[in-house]
Structure formats: C-alpha cells, structure tokens
C-alpha cells in the first residue's frame, strides 16, 4: 500500500467495523470440540455467504448461500436470485 492509498482511503475506526455473530446452540466444533460456534455473514470469493464457524479455532462448519431472511447483502437487488436469460449464458454452455 502506498502513501497515496492512506491519504485517499482512510482506515475506519475499529468500532465502525462490526459483525453481528449469532451463537449456534447445541453444536460443537469437530476440529477442537469447542461449543463456541457462531453464524455470521462474510464477503466470500464466490459472493456473499453466511458461515458457521468455531470461534475458538475458526474451523468452518458450513458456508451457505444467504436466504432472504439472512438479509445479506444488506442492499440486495430484487433480481439477485433470478436465473440468467439465454442471452447471458456463455457460448456453448447450454
């Protein structure tokens, strides 16, 4: 990161970047055996996802596509889950 990046894009304060992690009751981590398991939204390389992770060792128990009830991403467009039209398919991928 160059000095210009810091001048233009200032790092937000730590209290501005929060994620609400919902505790998952009755589930234990298969990796470490901890009962501290939480479900929360993340930015994933495949798009927005909801993860269920152990908070002790950060082992991923599940990575799910968010439903409308998850409200993630917060400003989801109406057409988010629509199937693409035939014109939007890659050539020869039918």
C-alpha positions as CSV (number, residue, x, y, z in Angstrom):
1,X,0.0,0.0,0.0
2,X,1.4,3.3,-1.0
3,X,1.2,6.6,0.9
4,X,-1.5,7.9,-1.5
5,X,-3.8,5.0,-0.6
6,X,-3.7,6.0,3.0
7,X,-4.5,9.6,2.1
8,X,-7.5,8.8,-0.1
9,X,-8.8,5.7,1.7
10,X,-8.6,6.3,5.4
11,X,-8.9,3.2,7.7
12,X,-12.2,3.4,9.5
13,X,-12.2,3.3,13.3
14,X,-12.4,-0.2,14.8
15,X,-15.8,0.3,16.4
16,X,-17.3,1.2,12.9
17,X,-16.5,-2.3,11.6
18,X,-18.7,-4.8,13.5
19,X,-20.3,-8.0,12.5
20,X,-23.2,-9.5,14.5
21,X,-22.4,-13.1,15.2
22,X,-25.3,-15.3,16.2
23,X,-24.4,-18.0,18.6
24,X,-25.4,-21.5,17.4
25,X,-26.7,-23.6,20.3
26,X,-26.2,-27.3,20.6
27,X,-23.4,-27.5,18.0
28,X,-19.7,-28.4,18.7
29,X,-16.7,-28.0,16.6
30,X,-15.5,-31.3,15.1
31,X,-11.9,-29.9,15.0
32,X,-11.3,-28.8,18.6
33,X,-14.5,-29.8,20.4
34,X,-15.4,-26.2,21.5
35,X,-19.1,-25.3,21.9
36,X,-18.4,-21.7,20.9
37,X,-19.9,-21.8,17.4
38,X,-21.3,-18.7,15.6
39,X,-23.1,-18.0,12.3
40,X,-22.5,-14.7,10.6
41,X,-22.2,-13.0,7.1
42,X,-18.9,-12.7,5.2
43,X,-17.6,-11.5,1.9
44,X,-16.6,-14.6,0.1
45,X,-14.7,-15.1,-3.2
46,X,-17.9,-16.7,-4.6
47,X,-20.0,-13.8,-3.4
48,X,-21.9,-13.0,-0.2
49,X,-22.1,-16.0,2.1
50,X,-23.2,-17.0,5.6
51,X,-20.6,-19.0,7.5
52,X,-20.9,-21.2,10.6
53,X,-17.5,-21.1,12.3
54,X,-15.9,-22.2,15.6
55,X,-14.9,-19.1,17.4
56,X,-12.0,-20.9,19.2
57,X,-10.1,-22.3,16.2
58,X,-12.0,-20.7,13.3
59,X,-12.8,-24.0,11.6
60,X,-15.6,-23.6,9.1
61,X,-18.5,-25.9,9.8
62,X,-20.7,-24.6,6.9
63,X,-20.6,-22.0,4.2
64,X,-24.2,-21.2,2.9
65,X,-25.7,-19.0,0.3
66,X,-27.7,-16.4,2.2
67,X,-31.5,-16.5,2.1
68,X,-33.8,-13.5,2.1
69,X,-34.3,-14.0,5.9
70,X,-30.5,-13.5,6.4
71,X,-30.7,-10.0,4.9
72,X,-27.2,-10.3,3.5
73,X,-26.0,-8.4,1.5
74,X,-27.9,-5.6,3.2
75,X,-28.9,-3.9,-0.1
76,X,-29.7,-6.9,-2.2
77,X,-31.3,-6.1,-5.6
78,X,-34.6,-7.6,-6.5
79,X,-33.1,-9.7,-9.3
80,X,-30.4,-11.2,-7.1
81,X,-31.6,-14.8,-7.3
82,X,-33.1,-14.7,-10.8
83,X,-31.8,-17.2,-13.4
84,X,-29.9,-15.5,-16.3
85,X,-31.6,-15.2,-19.6
86,X,-30.3,-17.4,-22.5
87,X,-28.6,-14.4,-24.0
88,X,-26.4,-14.1,-20.8
89,X,-25.1,-17.7,-20.9
90,X,-21.6,-18.3,-22.2
91,X,-21.4,-19.6,-25.7
92,X,-21.9,-23.3,-25.9
93,X,-22.7,-23.8,-22.2
94,X,-26.4,-24.8,-22.6
